[in-house]
Amino acid sequence: MIGLGLKLALAAGLALGIGIAGARIVNLIVDGRVSKATEAINQDQRDAADAISEARARVRACHLGGGLWDRSTGQCVRPVPGAGQ
């Protein structure tokens, strides 16, 4: 016959094993969600960096073409030719 103490120890061990397995499953699920969220944030950051590079290129092209960049409108303003030009 198995004593009461041994039965309680086996039940506690079984409960602990189930708890650990459940926690591992939850961690795998959470890690997957975190990974997806992290990838979405990283993609947003890459998109923002690309937009910044494109904007810098437009401003640089404006200046190289002899224009002035108007920050209030976000457009290149070509200088008006002076008298005699």
N, CA, C and O atoms as a CHARMM CRD file, in Angstrom:
* protein
*
  340
    1    1 MET  N      0.83300  -1.18200   0.00000 PROA 1      0.00000
    2    1 MET  CA     0.00000   0.00000   0.00000 PROA 1      0.00000
    3    1 MET  C      0.88000   1.24900   0.00000 PROA 1      0.00000
    4    1 MET  O      1.92500   1.28200   0.65100 PROA 1      0.00000
    5    2 ILE  N      0.45200   2.26900  -0.73100 PROA 2      0.00000
    6    2 ILE  CA     1.17000   3.54000  -0.78100 PROA 2      0.00000
    7    2 ILE  C      0.63900   4.41100   0.34300 PROA 2      0.00000
    8    2 ILE  O     -0.56900   4.56300   0.52100 PROA 2      0.00000
    9    3 GLY  N      1.56800   4.97700   1.09600 PROA 3      0.00000
   10    3 GLY  CA     1.18000   5.81100   2.21500 PROA 3      0.00000
   11    3 GLY  C      0.63600   7.16900   1.74400 PROA 3      0.00000
   12    3 GLY  O      0.83300   7.58100   0.60100 PROA 3      0.00000
   13    4 LEU  N     -0.04700   7.83600   2.65900 PROA 4      0.00000
   14    4 LEU  CA    -0.65000   9.13600   2.35900 PROA 4      0.00000
   15    4 LEU  C      0.40800  10.16400   1.99400 PROA 4      0.00000
   16    4 LEU  O      0.19000  10.97000   1.08900 PROA 4      0.00000
   17    5 GLY  N      1.53100  10.15800   2.66100 PROA 5      0.00000
   18    5 GLY  CA     2.60100  11.10600   2.38300 PROA 5      0.00000
   19    5 GLY  C      3.14500  10.93500   0.97000 PROA 5      0.00000
   20    5 GLY  O      3.41000  11.91500   0.27300 PROA 5      0.00000
   21    6 LEU  N      3.31200   9.65900   0.54800 PROA 6      0.00000
   22    6 LEU  CA     3.81000   9.39100  -0.78700 PROA 6      0.00000
   23    6 LEU  C      2.79500   9.81500  -1.84700 PROA 6      0.00000
   24    6 LEU  O      3.16800  10.34000  -2.89600 PROA 6      0.00000
   25    7 LYS  N      1.50900   9.58500  -1.56900 PROA 7      0.00000
   26    7 LYS  CA     0.45400  10.01900  -2.50400 PROA 7      0.00000
   27    7 LYS  C      0.45200  11.54000  -2.65600 PROA 7      0.00000
   28    7 LYS  O      0.32700  12.05700  -3.76600 PROA 7      0.00000
   29    8 LEU  N      0.59100  12.25200  -1.53600 PROA 8      0.00000
   30    8 LEU  CA     0.62700  13.70900  -1.59700 PROA 8      0.00000
   31    8 LEU  C      1.86800  14.19400  -2.35100 PROA 8      0.00000
   32    8 LEU  O      1.80000  15.15200  -3.12200 PROA 8      0.00000
   33    9 ALA  N      2.99500  13.52800  -2.12300 PROA 9      0.00000
   34    9 ALA  CA     4.22500  13.90600  -2.81200 PROA 9      0.00000
   35    9 ALA  C      4.09100  13.67400  -4.31900 PROA 9      0.00000
   36    9 ALA  O      4.52300  14.50700  -5.11500 PROA 9      0.00000
   37   10 LEU  N      3.49600  12.54700  -4.71100 PROA 10     0.00000
   38   10 LEU  CA     3.28200  12.26500  -6.13500 PROA 10     0.00000
   39   10 LEU  C      2.31900  13.28100  -6.74700 PROA 10     0.00000
   40   10 LEU  O      2.54900  13.75600  -7.85900 PROA 10     0.00000
   41   11 ALA  N      1.24700  13.61800  -6.03500 PROA 11     0.00000
   42   11 ALA  CA     0.27600  14.59200  -6.53400 PROA 11     0.00000
   43   11 ALA  C      0.93200  15.97100  -6.67500 PROA 11     0.00000
   44   11 ALA  O      0.69500  16.68200  -7.65200 PROA 11     0.00000
   45   12 ALA  N      1.75000  16.33500  -5.69800 PROA 12     0.00000
   46   12 ALA  CA     2.43000  17.62700  -5.76100 PROA 12     0.00000
   47   12 ALA  C      3.42000  17.64900  -6.92400 PROA 12     0.00000
   48   12 ALA  O      3.52800  18.64800  -7.63400 PROA 12     0.00000
   49   13 GLY  N      4.14600  16.53800  -7.11600 PROA 13     0.00000
   50   13 GLY  CA     5.08900  16.45200  -8.23000 PROA 13     0.00000
   51   13 GLY  C      4.38100  16.53800  -9.57800 PROA 13     0.00000
   52   13 GLY  O      4.86100  17.20000 -10.49800 PROA 13     0.00000
   53   14 LEU  N      3.24200  15.86600  -9.68700 PROA 14     0.00000
   54   14 LEU  CA     2.45800  15.90900 -10.91100 PROA 14     0.00000
   55   14 LEU  C      1.94000  17.32500 -11.16700 PROA 14     0.00000
   56   14 LEU  O      2.00600  17.82100 -12.29200 PROA 14     0.00000
   57   15 ALA  N      1.42900  17.96900 -10.12500 PROA 15     0.00000
   58   15 ALA  CA     0.92600  19.34000 -10.27300 PROA 15     0.00000
   59   15 ALA  C      2.05600  20.28700 -10.67300 PROA 15     0.00000
   60   15 ALA  O      1.85500  21.17100 -11.50600 PROA 15     0.00000
   61   16 LEU  N      3.22600  20.11200 -10.09400 PROA 16     0.00000
   62   16 LEU  CA     4.37300  20.94900 -10.43100 PROA 16     0.00000
   63   16 LEU  C      4.77900  20.74100 -11.89000 PROA 16     0.00000
   64   16 LEU  O      5.06300  21.70000 -12.60800 PROA 16     0.00000
   65   17 GLY  N      4.80300  19.49600 -12.31200 PROA 17     0.00000
   66   17 GLY  CA     5.15100  19.19500 -13.71000 PROA 17     0.00000
   67   17 GLY  C      4.15500  19.80700 -14.68000 PROA 17     0.00000
   68   17 GLY  O      4.55000  20.36000 -15.70700 PROA 17     0.00000
   69   18 ILE  N      2.87800  19.71600 -14.36900 PROA 18     0.00000
   70   18 ILE  CA     1.85000  20.31400 -15.22000 PROA 18     0.00000
   71   18 ILE  C      1.99800  21.82800 -15.23100 PROA 18     0.00000
   72   18 ILE  O      1.85700  22.45800 -16.27900 PROA 18     0.00000
   73   19 GLY  N      2.27700  22.41200 -14.08300 PROA 19     0.00000
   74   19 GLY  CA     2.46700  23.86000 -13.99800 PROA 19     0.00000
   75   19 GLY  C      3.65000  24.33200 -14.82600 PROA 19     0.00000
   76   19 GLY  O      3.55900  25.33900 -15.52800 PROA 19     0.00000
   77   20 ILE  N      4.76300  23.60500 -14.74300 PROA 20     0.00000
   78   20 ILE  CA     5.95700  23.97200 -15.51500 PROA 20     0.00000
   79   20 ILE  C      5.68400  23.83800 -17.01200 PROA 20     0.00000
   80   20 ILE  O      6.06700  24.70700 -17.79500 PROA 20     0.00000
   81   21 ALA  N      5.02500  22.75400 -17.40700 PROA 21     0.00000
   82   21 ALA  CA     4.71100  22.56600 -18.83100 PROA 21     0.00000
   83   21 ALA  C      3.76900  23.66900 -19.32300 PROA 21     0.00000
   84   21 ALA  O      3.94100  24.19100 -20.42400 PROA 21     0.00000
   85   22 GLY  N      2.78300  24.01600 -18.50900 PROA 22     0.00000
   86   22 GLY  CA     1.85400  25.08600 -18.88300 PROA 22     0.00000
   87   22 GLY  C      2.56600  26.41900 -19.01200 PROA 22     0.00000
   88   22 GLY  O      2.29500  27.18100 -19.94100 PROA 22     0.00000
   89   23 ALA  N      3.46900  26.70800 -18.09500 PROA 23     0.00000
   90   23 ALA  CA     4.21600  27.96000 -18.15000 PROA 23     0.00000
   91   23 ALA  C      5.08800  28.00700 -19.40200 PROA 23     0.00000
   92   23 ALA  O      5.22600  29.05900 -20.02500 PROA 23     0.00000
   93   24 ARG  N      5.67500  26.87200 -19.76900 PROA 24     0.00000
   94   24 ARG  CA     6.52100  26.81700 -20.97900 PROA 24     0.00000
   95   24 ARG  C      5.66700  27.07400 -22.22100 PROA 24     0.00000
   96   24 ARG  O      6.09800  27.79300 -23.12300 PROA 24     0.00000
   97   25 ILE  N      4.49100  26.51100 -22.28000 PROA 25     0.00000
   98   25 ILE  CA     3.59600  26.73300 -23.42600 PROA 25     0.00000
   99   25 ILE  C      3.20900  28.20700 -23.50600 PROA 25     0.00000
  100   25 ILE  O      3.22500  28.79700 -24.58600 PROA 25     0.00000
  101   26 VAL  N      2.86600  28.79400 -22.37600 PROA 26     0.00000
  102   26 VAL  CA     2.51000  30.21900 -22.35200 PROA 26     0.00000
  103   26 VAL  C      3.69000  31.06700 -22.80700 PROA 26     0.00000
  104   26 VAL  O      3.50600  32.02100 -23.56200 PROA 26     0.00000
  105   27 ASN  N      4.89200  30.73900 -22.36300 PROA 27     0.00000
  106   27 ASN  CA     6.08100  31.49200 -22.77700 PROA 27     0.00000
  107   27 ASN  C      6.31100  31.39200 -24.28200 PROA 27     0.00000
  108   27 ASN  O      6.68900  32.37900 -24.91400 PROA 27     0.00000
  109   28 LEU  N      6.09000  30.22400 -24.85800 PROA 28     0.00000
  110   28 LEU  CA     6.25600  30.07000 -26.30400 PROA 28     0.00000
  111   28 LEU  C      5.23900  30.93200 -27.05900 PROA 28     0.00000
  112   28 LEU  O      5.57500  31.55300 -28.06800 PROA 28     0.00000
  113   29 ILE  N      4.01400  30.96600 -26.57400 PROA 29     0.00000
  114   29 ILE  CA     2.97300  31.78000 -27.20900 PROA 29     0.00000
  115   29 ILE  C      3.32200  33.25800 -27.09800 PROA 29     0.00000
  116   29 ILE  O      3.23600  33.98800 -28.08500 PROA 29     0.00000
  117   30 VAL  N      3.71400  33.70700 -25.90900 PROA 30     0.00000
  118   30 VAL  CA     4.06300  35.11600 -25.68800 PROA 30     0.00000
  119   30 VAL  C      5.27900  35.50200 -26.51500 PROA 30     0.00000
  120   30 VAL  O      5.30900  36.58700 -27.09400 PROA 30     0.00000
  121   31 ASP  N      6.28400  34.63200 -26.58000 PROA 31     0.00000
  122   31 ASP  CA     7.47900  34.91700 -27.37500 PROA 31     0.00000
  123   31 ASP  C      7.11800  35.11300 -28.83500 PROA 31     0.00000
  124   31 ASP  O      7.68000  35.98400 -29.49900 PROA 31     0.00000
  125   32 GLY  N      6.19700  34.32500 -29.34000 PROA 32     0.00000
  126   32 GLY  CA     5.75500  34.47800 -30.72400 PROA 32     0.00000
  127   32 GLY  C      5.08700  35.81500 -30.95100 PROA 32     0.00000
  128   32 GLY  O      5.32500  36.46000 -31.97200 PROA 32     0.00000
  129   33 ARG  N      4.26300  36.23800 -30.02700 PROA 33     0.00000
  130   33 ARG  CA     3.59100  37.53100 -30.14600 PROA 33     0.00000
  131   33 ARG  C      4.58700  38.67900 -30.04600 PROA 33     0.00000
  132   33 ARG  O      4.50500  39.65100 -30.79600 PROA 33     0.00000
  133   34 VAL  N      5.51700  38.55800 -29.12400 PROA 34     0.00000
  134   34 VAL  CA     6.53500  39.59900 -28.94900 PROA 34     0.00000
  135   34 VAL  C      7.38400  39.68700 -30.20700 PROA 34     0.00000
  136   34 VAL  O      7.72300  40.78200 -30.65600 PROA 34     0.00000
  137   35 SER  N      7.72800  38.54200 -30.77500 PROA 35     0.00000
  138   35 SER  CA     8.53000  38.52700 -31.98800 PROA 35     0.00000
  139   35 SER  C      7.80100  39.23300 -33.13100 PROA 35     0.00000
  140   35 SER  O      8.41100  40.00400 -33.87100 PROA 35     0.00000
  141   36 LYS  N      6.50600  38.97600 -33.27800 PROA 36     0.00000
  142   36 LYS  CA     5.72500  39.62400 -34.33400 PROA 36     0.00000
  143   36 LYS  C      5.63400  41.12500 -34.09400 PROA 36     0.00000
  144   36 LYS  O      5.74700  41.91600 -35.03100 PROA 36     0.00000
  145   37 ALA  N      5.43000  41.51600 -32.84200 PROA 37     0.00000
  146   37 ALA  CA     5.33900  42.94600 -32.51500 PROA 37     0.00000
  147   37 ALA  C      6.68500  43.62800 -32.75300 PROA 37     0.00000
  148   37 ALA  O      6.73600  44.73800 -33.28100 PROA 37     0.00000
  149   38 THR  N      7.75900  42.97100 -32.36900 PROA 38     0.00000
  150   38 THR  CA     9.09100  43.53300 -32.57400 PROA 38     0.00000
  151   38 THR  C      9.37600  43.69400 -34.06000 PROA 38     0.00000
  152   38 THR  O      9.93500  44.70700 -34.47900 PROA 38     0.00000
  153   39 GLU  N      8.99800  42.70700 -34.85400 PROA 39     0.00000
  154   39 GLU  CA     9.22000  42.80000 -36.30400 PROA 39     0.00000
  155   39 GLU  C      8.40700  43.94100 -36.90200 PROA 39     0.00000
  156   39 GLU  O      8.89300  44.64200 -37.78900 PROA 39     0.00000
  157   40 ALA  N      7.17800  44.13800 -36.43100 PROA 40     0.00000
  158   40 ALA  CA     6.34600  45.24000 -36.93400 PROA 40     0.00000
  159   40 ALA  C      6.97600  46.58900 -36.59000 PROA 40     0.00000
  160   40 ALA  O      6.98600  47.50000 -37.41900 PROA 40     0.00000
  161   41 ILE  N      7.49300  46.71500 -35.38400 PROA 41     0.00000
  162   41 ILE  CA     8.15300  47.96900 -34.97300 PROA 41     0.00000
  163   41 ILE  C      9.40500  48.20200 -35.80500 PROA 41     0.00000
  164   41 ILE  O      9.65400  49.32000 -36.25500 PROA 41     0.00000
  165   42 ASN  N     10.19800  47.14600 -36.01300 PROA 42     0.00000
  166   42 ASN  CA    11.40900  47.28300 -36.81800 PROA 42     0.00000
  167   42 ASN  C     11.07500  47.68500 -38.25200 PROA 42     0.00000
  168   42 ASN  O     11.78700  48.49500 -38.84600 PROA 42     0.00000
  169   43 GLN  N      9.99900  47.12900 -38.81600 PROA 43     0.00000
  170   43 GLN  CA     9.60100  47.49300 -40.17500 PROA 43     0.00000
  171   43 GLN  C      9.18300  48.96000 -40.23000 PROA 43     0.00000
  172   43 GLN  O      9.52900  49.67000 -41.17400 PROA 43     0.00000
  173   44 ASP  N      8.44300  49.41500 -39.22300 PROA 44     0.00000
  174   44 ASP  CA     8.05200  50.83100 -39.16500 PROA 44     0.00000
  175   44 ASP  C      9.28600  51.73400 -39.11200 PROA 44     0.00000
  176   44 ASP  O      9.32300  52.78000 -39.75900 PROA 44     0.00000
  177   45 GLN  N     10.28700  51.32700 -38.34600 PROA 45     0.00000
  178   45 GLN  CA    11.50500  52.11500 -38.24300 PROA 45     0.00000
  179   45 GLN  C     12.26700  52.13900 -39.56900 PROA 45     0.00000
  180   45 GLN  O     12.81400  53.17200 -39.95500 PROA 45     0.00000
  181   46 ARG  N     12.30200  50.99800 -40.26500 PROA 46     0.00000
  182   46 ARG  CA    12.95400  50.96700 -41.57800 PROA 46     0.00000
  183   46 ARG  C     12.21200  51.86300 -42.56500 PROA 46     0.00000
  184   46 ARG  O     12.83600  52.57800 -43.34800 PROA 46     0.00000
  185   47 ASP  N     10.87300  51.82400 -42.52900 PROA 47     0.00000
  186   47 ASP  CA    10.07800  52.67900 -43.41600 PROA 47     0.00000
  187   47 ASP  C     10.33900  54.15800 -43.13100 PROA 47     0.00000
  188   47 ASP  O     10.45900  54.96300 -44.05400 PROA 47     0.00000
  189   48 ALA  N     10.42500  54.50700 -41.84700 PROA 48     0.00000
  190   48 ALA  CA    10.69600  55.90000 -41.47500 PROA 48     0.00000
  191   48 ALA  C     12.08200  56.32500 -41.94000 PROA 48     0.00000
  192   48 ALA  O     12.25500  57.43800 -42.43500 PROA 48     0.00000
  193   49 ALA  N     13.06500  55.45200 -41.78500 PROA 49     0.00000
  194   49 ALA  CA    14.42700  55.77300 -42.23400 PROA 49     0.00000
  195   49 ALA  C     14.45700  55.96200 -43.75300 PROA 49     0.00000
  196   49 ALA  O     15.14400  56.85400 -44.25100 PROA 49     0.00000
  197   50 ASP  N     13.72300  55.13300 -44.48600 PROA 50     0.00000
  198   50 ASP  CA    13.65600  55.27900 -45.94500 PROA 50     0.00000
  199   50 ASP  C     13.00500  56.60500 -46.32700 PROA 50     0.00000
  200   50 ASP  O     13.46000  57.27500 -47.25400 PROA 50     0.00000
  201   51 ALA  N     11.94500  56.98800 -45.61900 PROA 51     0.00000
  202   51 ALA  CA    11.26500  58.25600 -45.90300 PROA 51     0.00000
  203   51 ALA  C     12.19300  59.44100 -45.63200 PROA 51     0.00000
  204   51 ALA  O     12.19400  60.42100 -46.37700 PROA 51     0.00000
  205   52 ILE  N     12.97500  59.34500 -44.57100 PROA 52     0.00000
  206   52 ILE  CA    13.93300  60.41400 -44.25000 PROA 52     0.00000
  207   52 ILE  C     14.98000  60.53000 -45.35800 PROA 52     0.00000
  208   52 ILE  O     15.32200  61.63500 -45.78100 PROA 52     0.00000
  209   53 SER  N     15.48200  59.39700 -45.82200 PROA 53     0.00000
  210   53 SER  CA    16.48900  59.41800 -46.89400 PROA 53     0.00000
  211   53 SER  C     15.91700  60.03300 -48.16700 PROA 53     0.00000
  212   53 SER  O     16.59000  60.81500 -48.84000 PROA 53     0.00000
  213   54 GLU  N     14.68400  59.68200 -48.49400 PROA 54     0.00000
  214   54 GLU  CA    14.05200  60.24700 -49.69300 PROA 54     0.00000
  215   54 GLU  C     13.85700  61.75900 -49.54900 PROA 54     0.00000
  216   54 GLU  O     14.07300  62.51100 -50.49900 PROA 54     0.00000
  217   55 ALA  N     13.45100  62.19200 -48.36600 PROA 55     0.00000
  218   55 ALA  CA    13.25600  63.63000 -48.14000 PROA 55     0.00000
  219   55 ALA  C     14.58200  64.38100 -48.24400 PROA 55     0.00000
  220   55 ALA  O     14.63700  65.45300 -48.84700 PROA 55     0.00000
  221   56 ARG  N     15.63300  63.83900 -47.67400 PROA 56     0.00000
  222   56 ARG  CA    16.95500  64.47500 -47.77000 PROA 56     0.00000
  223   56 ARG  C     17.40100  64.57500 -49.22200 PROA 56     0.00000
  224   56 ARG  O     17.98200  65.57900 -49.63300 PROA 56     0.00000
  225   57 ALA  N     17.12700  63.52700 -49.99600 PROA 57     0.00000
  226   57 ALA  CA    17.52100  63.54500 -51.40700 PROA 57     0.00000
  227   57 ALA  C     16.77900  64.64200 -52.16200 PROA 57     0.00000
  228   57 ALA  O     17.36600  65.30700 -53.01600 PROA 57     0.00000
  229   58 ARG  N     15.49300  64.84000 -51.85900 PROA 58     0.00000
  230   58 ARG  CA    14.72700  65.90500 -52.52200 PROA 58     0.00000
  231   58 ARG  C     15.28100  67.28400 -52.16400 PROA 58     0.00000
  232   58 ARG  O     15.41000  68.14600 -53.03200 PROA 58     0.00000
  233   59 VAL  N     15.60600  67.49100 -50.89800 PROA 59     0.00000
  234   59 VAL  CA    16.15300  68.78300 -50.46200 PROA 59     0.00000
  235   59 VAL  C     17.52000  69.01000 -51.10900 PROA 59     0.00000
  236   59 VAL  O     17.81400  70.10800 -51.58300 PROA 59     0.00000
  237   60 ARG  N     18.34500  67.97500 -51.12700 PROA 60     0.00000
  238   60 ARG  CA    19.68000  68.08600 -51.73100 PROA 60     0.00000
  239   60 ARG  C     19.56600  68.41600 -53.22400 PROA 60     0.00000
  240   60 ARG  O     20.29700  69.26700 -53.73200 PROA 60     0.00000
  241   61 ALA  N     18.64900  67.74200 -53.92000 PROA 61     0.00000
  242   61 ALA  CA    18.46200  68.00300 -55.35200 PROA 61     0.00000
  243   61 ALA  C     17.99000  69.43900 -55.58000 PROA 61     0.00000
  244   61 ALA  O     18.38600  70.07600 -56.55500 PROA 61     0.00000
  245   62 CYS  N     17.15900  69.93700 -54.69700 PROA 62     0.00000
  246   62 CYS  CA    16.68400  71.32000 -54.79500 PROA 62     0.00000
  247   62 CYS  C     17.86400  72.27500 -54.68700 PROA 62     0.00000
  248   62 CYS  O     18.01100  73.17600 -55.51200 PROA 62     0.00000
  249   63 HSD  N     18.69800  72.08500 -53.68400 PROA 63     0.00000
  250   63 HSD  CA    19.84600  72.97100 -53.47100 PROA 63     0.00000
  251   63 HSD  C     20.83700  72.87200 -54.62500 PROA 63     0.00000
  252   63 HSD  O     21.38400  73.88100 -55.06800 PROA 63     0.00000
  253   64 LEU  N     21.06700  71.65500 -55.10900 PROA 64     0.00000
  254   64 LEU  CA    22.01000  71.48500 -56.22200 PROA 64     0.00000
  255   64 LEU  C     21.48100  72.13100 -57.50400 PROA 64     0.00000
  256   64 LEU  O     22.25700  72.53900 -58.36800 PROA 64     0.00000
  257   65 GLY  N     20.16700  72.21900 -57.61800 PROA 65     0.00000
  258   65 GLY  CA    19.56500  72.85200 -58.78400 PROA 65     0.00000
  259   65 GLY  C     19.43900  74.36000 -58.65100 PROA 65     0.00000
  260   65 GLY  O     18.86300  75.01300 -59.52100 PROA 65     0.00000
  261   66 GLY  N     19.96600  74.91500 -57.58500 PROA 66     0.00000
  262   66 GLY  CA    19.93100  76.35600 -57.39400 PROA 66     0.00000
  263   66 GLY  C     18.69100  76.85900 -56.68300 PROA 66     0.00000
  264   66 GLY  O     18.46400  78.06700 -56.61200 PROA 66     0.00000
  265   67 GLY  N     17.89200  75.95700 -56.16200 PROA 67     0.00000
  266   67 GLY  CA    16.66700  76.36200 -55.47500 PROA 67     0.00000
  267   67 GLY  C     16.85700  76.50300 -53.98500 PROA 67     0.00000
  268   67 GLY  O     17.91900  76.21000 -53.43500 PROA 67     0.00000
  269   68 LEU  N     15.81300  76.95300 -53.35800 PROA 68     0.00000
  270   68 LEU  CA    15.77400  77.06700 -51.89800 PROA 68     0.00000
  271   68 LEU  C     14.62400  76.20700 -51.39900 PROA 68     0.00000
  272   68 LEU  O     13.53000  76.23900 -51.96200 PROA 68     0.00000
  273   69 TRP  N     14.87000  75.44000 -50.34600 PROA 69     0.00000
  274   69 TRP  CA    13.83600  74.57900 -49.80400 PROA 69     0.00000
  275   69 TRP  C     12.98400  75.37600 -48.82900 PROA 69     0.00000
  276   69 TRP  O     13.49100  75.93600 -47.85700 PROA 69     0.00000
  277   70 ASP  N     11.69800  75.42000 -49.09400 PROA 70     0.00000
  278   70 ASP  CA    10.74700  76.11700 -48.22300 PROA 70     0.00000
  279   70 ASP  C     10.17600  75.09100 -47.24100 PROA 70     0.00000
  280   70 ASP  O      9.37600  74.23700 -47.62100 PROA 70     0.00000
  281   71 ARG  N     10.59200  75.18400 -45.98400 PROA 71     0.00000
  282   71 ARG  CA    10.15600  74.21500 -44.97900 PROA 71     0.00000
  283   71 ARG  C      8.67100  74.32100 -44.67400 PROA 71     0.00000
  284   71 ARG  O      8.04300  73.32800 -44.30600 PROA 71     0.00000
  285   72 SER  N      8.11000  75.49600 -44.82000 PROA 72     0.00000
  286   72 SER  CA     6.69200  75.66100 -44.48500 PROA 72     0.00000
  287   72 SER  C      5.78600  74.95500 -45.48800 PROA 72     0.00000
  288   72 SER  O      4.70800  74.48100 -45.12700 PROA 72     0.00000
  289   73 THR  N      6.21800  74.88300 -46.74400 PROA 73     0.00000
  290   73 THR  CA     5.40200  74.21900 -47.76500 PROA 73     0.00000
  291   73 THR  C      5.94900  72.85200 -48.13800 PROA 73     0.00000
  292   73 THR  O      5.24100  72.03600 -48.72900 PROA 73     0.00000
  293   74 GLY  N      7.20600  72.59800 -47.79600 PROA 74     0.00000
  294   74 GLY  CA     7.82200  71.33000 -48.16600 PROA 74     0.00000
  295   74 GLY  C      8.08600  71.23400 -49.65300 PROA 74     0.00000
  296   74 GLY  O      8.02200  70.15400 -50.24000 PROA 74     0.00000
  297   75 GLN  N      8.38500  72.38400 -50.26200 PROA 75     0.00000
  298   75 GLN  CA     8.62400  72.42300 -51.70000 PROA 75     0.00000
  299   75 GLN  C      9.88600  73.21200 -52.01200 PROA 75     0.00000
  300   75 GLN  O     10.35900  74.02700 -51.21900 PROA 75     0.00000
  301   76 CYS  N     10.41000  72.93700 -53.19800 PROA 76     0.00000
  302   76 CYS  CA    11.57900  73.65600 -53.68000 PROA 76     0.00000
  303   76 CYS  C     11.11600  74.93400 -54.35800 PROA 76     0.00000
  304   76 CYS  O     10.23400  74.91000 -55.21700 PROA 76     0.00000
  305   77 VAL  N     11.71400  76.04500 -53.96700 PROA 77     0.00000
  306   77 VAL  CA    11.36800  77.34100 -54.54800 PROA 77     0.00000
  307   77 VAL  C     12.53900  77.78200 -55.41400 PROA 77     0.00000
  308   77 VAL  O     13.66900  77.90900 -54.94100 PROA 77     0.00000
  309   78 ARG  N     12.25300  78.00800 -56.66300 PROA 78     0.00000
  310   78 ARG  CA    13.29200  78.48300 -57.58100 PROA 78     0.00000
  311   78 ARG  C     13.41500  79.98800 -57.43900 PROA 78     0.00000
  312   78 ARG  O     12.40600  80.69300 -57.40000 PROA 78     0.00000
  313   79 PRO  N     14.63100  80.48400 -57.36100 PROA 79     0.00000
  314   79 PRO  CA    14.79700  81.94100 -57.22900 PROA 79     0.00000
  315   79 PRO  C     14.27800  82.66400 -58.48500 PROA 79     0.00000
  316   79 PRO  O     14.40400  82.16700 -59.60400 PROA 79     0.00000
  317   80 VAL  N     13.71000  83.81600 -58.27100 PROA 80     0.00000
  318   80 VAL  CA    13.23800  84.64800 -59.37900 PROA 80     0.00000
  319   80 VAL  C     14.44800  85.30700 -60.01600 PROA 80     0.00000
  320   80 VAL  O     15.26800  85.89500 -59.31100 PROA 80     0.00000
  321   81 PRO  N     14.57900  85.22200 -61.34500 PROA 81     0.00000
  322   81 PRO  CA    15.73400  85.86000 -61.99300 PROA 81     0.00000
  323   81 PRO  C     15.74400  87.35800 -61.72200 PROA 81     0.00000
  324   81 PRO  O     14.69800  88.00700 -61.73200 PROA 81     0.00000
  325   82 GLY  N     16.91100  87.89100 -61.48300 PROA 82     0.00000
  326   82 GLY  CA    17.04800  89.32300 -61.22800 PROA 82     0.00000
  327   82 GLY  C     16.97500  90.11600 -62.53600 PROA 82     0.00000
  328   82 GLY  O     16.88400  89.53800 -63.61900 PROA 82     0.00000
  329   83 ALA  N     17.01600  91.42500 -62.42100 PROA 83     0.00000
  330   83 ALA  CA    16.96600  92.28100 -63.60200 PROA 83     0.00000
  331   83 ALA  C     18.16200  92.03200 -64.49400 PROA 83     0.00000
  332   83 ALA  O     19.29000  91.93300 -64.01100 PROA 83     0.00000
  333   84 GLY  N     17.92900  91.93200 -65.77400 PROA 84     0.00000
  334   84 GLY  CA    18.99200  91.71500 -66.73200 PROA 84     0.00000
  335   84 GLY  C     19.43300  90.29000 -66.85700 PROA 84     0.00000
  336   84 GLY  O     20.45200  90.02600 -67.49600 PROA 84     0.00000
  337   85 GLN  N     18.72700  89.37000 -66.28600 PROA 85     0.00000
  338   85 GLN  CA    19.11800  87.95800 -66.40800 PROA 85     0.00000
  339   85 GLN  C     18.16500  87.22300 -67.31300 PROA 85     0.00000
  340   85 GLN  O     18.33000  86.02400 -67.53900 PROA 85     0.00000
